[in-house]
Amino acid sequence: MRVREAVADDWPSIWKFLRHIVSAGETFCWPRDIAEPAARASWMRQSPGRTFVAVDERGTVLGTAETHPNHAGPGAHVANAGFMVDPDHSGKGVGRALGEHVVEQARADGYRAMQFNAVVETNTGAVELWLSLGFEILTTVPEAFEHPEKGLVGLHIMHRRL
C-alpha cells in the first residue's frame, strides 16, 4: 500500500464508498443525503488543502484523507483533516497509513498542530487510532452528534502538536 496525492480521476472510486459512509450517518457531520457535486467540492481540496488516497499495488483506492487549515488567518497554522476508509478494506492498516502520512505532510507543510473538531465518541476505532498517533481528547461536547442507532452521543475535539 502507498499513500499519494489524489487526482481528479480518483474521485469516482472515492465517491463509491464516501457516499455510503456519509449516508450511514454514524461518523461524519455531513448531510446524509449530500449530493455528489457538494461532496466532491468538500473533499477534493484546493491549495492550501490537500487530498490523499491510499492505494494497493493495482492502484485500487482503499481509503482517502483530506487536510486543510482548521481556521483562516491567525488560526491557519493549525491543520484539520478528515479520513475515510473503504469498508471493504477496513482493518488492514489503511487508516493508520493515511493518518501517519497526513500528520507528516502537515508538519512538512508548516502546520504547528492538527485538530479534529468532531470525532464521534462511538467511533471507537478512530478514537483509538488517533490516540495511538499522539492525539489527545481536549474535550467532549455532549450530545452533539445524532447517531442513527445510538441517539445523541458526544463529539470529541482532539489535538496534537506537530
N, C-alpha and C positions, 0 to 999 in steps of 0.2 A: 504494500500500500504506500502511496505517496500523496502528499498534500501539495496542491498548486493553486495559482490564481485561477478563478473561474473565468470562462469566456462565454460569450453570448450563446454559443452552441450547447453549453451545458444546461441552459435553462429548462428545456423540456424534461430532462432527467431529474432535475431538482424539483420541478413542479409536480412530477408524478408522485413523489412522497410528501412534499411540503403541504400540498392541499389536503391530504389525508390527516396529517399531524395537526394542522390548524383546525380542520373541521371536527376533529375529535374533541377539541376544547379542553384538553387536560393539561397542557403545558405552555401555551402561548397566549398572550394578551392581544390577540388579533381577532377581528370579527370572524366567526366560524364560517361564514359564507363569503369570505373575501374573494373578489374577482381576480382572475389571473393577471390582468394588467396592473392592478394595485399591488398584488403580491410581488410581482416582478420588480416594480419600482421600489418597493420597500426592501427587497432582499438583494438585488443586483446593484450594489452600492457604487456610486461615483466617487472620485477622489474628493476629500481625503479618506473616504471609506474604502473598504476592500471586501471582496467576496472570494472565498476559497472553496475548493472541493477536495475531498479525499477520494482517490480512485484506485482501483485494483490494477493488476498487470495488463488487463484487457482494455482499460480506460473506462470501466463501468463506474459511475458516480455512486459512492457508498454513503456519503454524507456531505454536509456543507456548513459553512460558517460565514458570518459577515461581521465586520467590525467598523466602527466609526467613532468620532468624538462623542462622549456622553453629553456634553453641552457645547455651546458655541463660545466664542470669545475667551474670557478668562478661565472658563472651565474646559477648554478644548484639549488640555494636556492629560485628561483622563479618558481612557477608551471605554467603549461599551461594545458588547458583542452578542450575537445570537448563534445558536447551534441547532442543527437538525441532522439526525442520522436516519437513513432509510431503515424502517423496522425490519426489513428482510436481512439487514446486516448488523443489527444491534448485538451487543455482547462480544464483539470481535476487536475491540480497541479503537474503533473509528472515532468515537467521541474524544477519547484521550489524545489520539494523534492530532485531531483538529484543535483541541484545547491547547496542547503544548505548542503547536505551530502558531496559533493566534497570539498567545502570550509572548512568544519570542519575536514575532513580527511587530507587535505593538511596541515592544521595547526598542526594536531597531528603528521603528518609525518615530521615536522620540517621545512616546507617551510615558508618563511618570507612574501611572497606576491604571488599573482596569476595575470597572464597577459594573455589576449586574443589578439592574433595578427591579427585576421581577422574576425570581426563581421560585416557582411554585413549590411550597414545602412538601407536598405529597409526591413530587418528582424526585424520589429519594436517590435514584441512580445518578441524576445530575448533581444533586446536592453533595453526595459522596465524592463524585469526580472533582468538583470544584474545591472541596475541602482538601482533597489529596494533592491538588495542584497549587496549594498555598493560599487559597481564598479563605476569608473568614466571613461569618454571618455578622453583619453590623447590627441588624435589627430585623424583626419580622413584623410586617404590617398585618394585623389580624383581620381575618375575613375579607381580604382584599381581592380574592380570586374566587369566582363561582365555578367550581368543578362540576361537571355534568353528573357525576355519581356521588361524590363526597360532600357536595354542598359548598358552603363558604369555608375556604381554607386560607391560610396565610401566604403572603409573598415575602420571601427573603430578599433583603438587599445585601449583596455580597461584594467584597472588595479585596484587592491585593495590590501592594506596591510592586512596581516593576523595577 
